[in-house]
Amino acid sequence: MQTLKNIFSSTLHLFYPHVCTGCGSDLLQQDNLLCLECINNLPHTNFAQHNNNPVEKIFLGRIPITAAHSEFYFSKEFLIQQLIHQLKYKNNTAIGFYLGELMGKTLFASNRFNNIDYLIPLPLYPDKEHKRGYNQATIICNGMSEVMNIPVLNDNVIRQKFTETQTRKHRTERWENVEGSFKIKNPETLKGKNILLVDDVITTGATLEACGSVVLQTEGVKLYIATLAHAAK
């Protein structure tokens, strides 16, 4: 019987190969998304353990945040860029959920992100989310929620203005591009709460600053920020 199972498994793998999302290797267990080599090569930052880390310095003097973190270093043409590209443009929500779980484990263990009441994904403009089919920040939050046992709050913070891509803009242009883009539908829900605002990549922080500044207008809110990756300017 075991021999028949092995033959069936080998035949299935031949026609429907299960390969690593990172490198394409087929040397991984059936339920895994990344092979052991790619898992070992993930560029964790360890920012969550440290006050005044590089992400927190981005917001210094701009908006008051309690703590901030990015799980990975982002470099072009390297593994994390490829995985985030898979999440955002290739409909690979499974890898986003998995990376969210990894970040959730880090935050849970750090003791600097205790007492979070809600995870809030940075909202996309509705037309853009409809075209993509999902918000990648929500997928990340769902993975984090699985580990941290914190609810994801969707549809209360909304993006009310379409903005051009930030990629080729410098810091001032990025801020001007997103100013006035966000709105809170029901501030009472956030009143007195500890909010963790989540996105995929942070560079200058302009978009997160614009959204965070609106969240902070609600009485008693404490703001935390977390992103999957930190891209050096």
Secondary structure, 3 states (H helix, E strand, C coil): CHHHHHHHHHHHHHHCCCCCCCCCCCCCCCCCCCCHHHHHHCCECCHHHCCCCHHHHHCCCCCCCCEEEEEEEECCCCHHHHHHHHHHHCCCHHHHHHHHHHHHHHHHHHCCCCCCCEEEECCCCHHHHHHHCCCHHHHHHHHHHHHHCCCECCCCEEECCCCCCCCCCCHHHHHHHHCCCEEECCHHHHCCCEEEEEEEEECCCHHHHHHHHHHCCCCCCEEEEEEEEEECC
